[in-house]
Amino acid sequence: MAVYDYDDLDTAGGGNFNFDFKGFLFKILSLWKFILVCVLIGLVVAYFINVRKQNVYRLESLISVENDQNPYFSANTSISFNWGGVSGKMGKTITTLQTRTHNEKVVDSLKFYLSYFKEGRYRKVDIYKNAPFIFQPDSAQAQALGHFIGLRFVTDDSFEVFTNFEHDAVSGQRYDTRQRQPVTTPVGPFTKVFKIGQVINLPFLHGIVTWRDGRTAKPGDTYFIQFSNFDAVVSSYQRNIRVAPFSSSSASVLRLSLTGTNKAKIVDYLNTTAIILSAFELERKNLYSTNTIKFIDSSLQAVNSNLKDFTDEMNSFRQENKVFNVSDEMTNVSSKLKELEIRKEAELTKLNYLEALETYLRTKTDYSSIAAPSSVGIDEINIQNSVSKITALSIERQSYEYSTREGSAIFKDLDRQIDAEKNVLLETISATKNTIRVLMNSLNSNLAKLEAKLSSLPENQQEFLKIQRKLDISQEAYNVYMDKRSEAAIIKAANVSDISIIDEAKDIGGGLIGPNKSLNYMMGLLLGFFVPIVLIFIVFVLDHTIHGSEDVERLSHIPILGLIGKFKHSNNLVVFEKPKSAVAESFRAIRSSLQFVLNKKKQEGGRTILVTSSVSGEGKTFCSINIATVYALSGKKTILLGLDLRKPKIFDDFALTNKLGIVNYFIGETDFESVVNATHIANLDVVTSGPIPPNPSELLMSSDLEDLMQDLRQRYDIIVLDTPPLGLVTDALELVKHADTTLFMIRLDYTKKGMLHLINAKHRNGEIKNIHFVLNFYKHKSSQNYGYGYGYGYGYGYGVYGNAYHETESKGLWSRAKRFLKRI
């Protein structure tokens, strides 16, 4: 037997990464048909994409974002609101255009959840405004979603609604509340005729069909309508619309662009989004004035009520009392008293506003509805500025809520600014309230002095002056509130939107951006070529199993003794029951090779052959049984020992039980003769393992086994040891010293390459000697190399005597396809 140097096995075996470029190249070459098919598939897919894919267009529009100042605003105007410079508005406008709220308004105004189609060559084509009719849906009723509903015109003023539902219910949606709900549908074909303008009230369709701009349809013309999920449509436009500054030199101009398959829809969406944005900005710009007007209106109700009550009270007093004169001195005192009470009422109004504002700031989180402090006469500049900033920041935060995830850095930064400004405002409110309370104490003291002077008058005159003062105070408050309301209304009416359209979207031809047919063909070619290459590479790299003799040669210098092909049979007795099969001839070849190996070792008595493997399932027991059989059939007195004490198997094939075996002999329950079983195969005895012991390793290490082996060598020509897997337990290593040669089973497409590293190390350390590989489940491949003498010569029916023993292989189309798929 040749002696090999195993010092380089770690490198050859995979201690380091060792990519088999040659094997990978042969793998690619062997699968050239698969790669060619993938390339053809890629080109075919590209062709159908080019033919069937709709044209994609991109159109644009330009809008201006300016900070237009109200022409009625001046330094004396107390009710105003400044939103900041153009740079801040640009960012807010871009964000607003990309929010879900804004796009919902646009989709809802255009009713883009309803589409019009006409049958085309490859698909139904979206015709939008080219449809001669308009379907006006009833938004309070649920419409069936995602289903094409046909409209076939029968006469000049009637049409037929037709459809075909496969189920008795589909998903529907009400577009007034956006609520999803199931819709009952008729199963199978459905048709019903309606008049133009007649209300359609079907379970799945609700609305009215009218002509578009006086147009009509010919009898037989067929169209389709389809309702889509409102939220899905909004999300689609929200993703597709693009907003960016026009140029660095035009800081206040934005470019809006949108892609789609229908240019008319793109034009309408871009222009409508600009119109709605302009209206929204104007509404937001007027918000401060609107909140102030609402606050003043609510206050006017109370003041007007008081004024009416006091007027009624004065009229009643005059009717009940005689006309009398009050002295000029007392009238003067009453006038001063009225002035003080007016001042007190004004300060009390300010105090009430500040207390309400403080409560609002401490209990609310939405600060966009605060009325202007100047509406109640508070001219403290710090309070006015703080309220304006908090309102602006709150509205800015609202604009981000539909486009930014809660908890993001933008919200945290805005919340920090709002909290900081709110804390400053609360401190300013507290200081202002203290100042007002001091002033009110002074006013109350002066009021008390003046009231004391009036106490000398008769009671009816005191009552008259008191009612007169209340009436004058209410009239004064009413006049002040009316002035403030008029001021807010003038500012609101004079406001103009900061958004204006510079260049509206328009279809003037062009705008086509896809599909790129040449690019599609190139991508199909490249993907068809490289995708299978990548897949082959991934499978090749991740594949750690042994597939052929070249893998074994590359990973180990241990010689290959023979090959065993895959053969389906009901049991393991292939050599005995199918003596003319290719597998039986393979075992004969292994026997011949073993004779050459065993004869090198000069000793007396029988020869011992140990069969092992790395793990279970690699054909160890199958090989042991058939090697023993092939020797027995040649006239050699042979015994097969089942020494796999942990997982015994060999007894079933010989119709034996495993109740009594070599374990019973080792523990002294019986003599060896009692566990030897003569089989129906001449010259072949079998010893099963027996009951599974708790200490199999200790039993195999006992001196009884050594004595038994010496005795068996005198009684038998060939001793075959069926042992446990070497890669799982150490039992097989205890048996190696009793073997003249060791056969290590490798099951192709099953055994892992790493197991060869283990056997290489044990061979290099001298733990295993005179070892050979036997390849099981061998399949002939065109890339296989040959050259192992008898072992290869009789492998799976491809050697010299293959045709004599191998059954005829099917050459049908299905068999060829299966072989091709297995190779992939």
Secondary structure, DSSP 8 states (H G I E B T S, - for coil): ------TTHHHHHTSS----HHHHHHHHHHTHHHHHHHHHHHHHHHHHHHHHS--EEEEEEEEEE-----TT--TT--S------HHHHHHHHHHHHTSHHHHHHHHHHHTTTEEEEEE-SSSEEE-GGGSSEEEEE-TTS-EEBS--EEEEEEETTEEEEEEEESSSEEEEE-TTT--EEEEE--BEEEEEEEETT-EEE-SS-EEEEEESTT----TT-EEEEEE--HHHHHHHHHHH-EEEES-SS-TTEEEEEEEES-HHHHHHHHHHHHHHHHHHHHHHHTHHHHHHHHHHHHHHHHHHHHHHHHHHHHHHHHHHS------HHHHHHHHHHHHHHHHHHHHHHHHHHHHHHHHHHHH-S--TT---GGGGT---HHHHHHHHHHHHHHHHHHHHTTTS-TTSHHHHHHHHHHHHHHHHHHHHHHHHHHHHHHHHHHHHHHHHHHHHHHTTS-HHHHHHHHHHHHHHHHHHHHHHHHHHHHHHHHHHHH---SEEEEE-----S--EEE--HHHHHHHHHHHHHHHHHHHHHHHHHH--B--SHHHHHHH--S-EEEEEE----SSS-HHHH-TTSHHHHHHHHHHHHHHHHHTTS--SS-EEEEEEESSTTSSHHHHHHHHHHHHHHTT--EEEEE---SS--TTGGGT--SSSSHHHHHTTSS-GGGGEEE-SSTTEEEE---S--S-HHHHHTSHHHHHHHHHHHHH-SEEEEE---TTT-SHHHHHHTT-SEEEEEEETTTSBTHHHHHHHHHHHTTSS-SEEEEEEEE---TT-----THHHHTGGG-STTHHHHS-----SHHHHHHHHHHH-
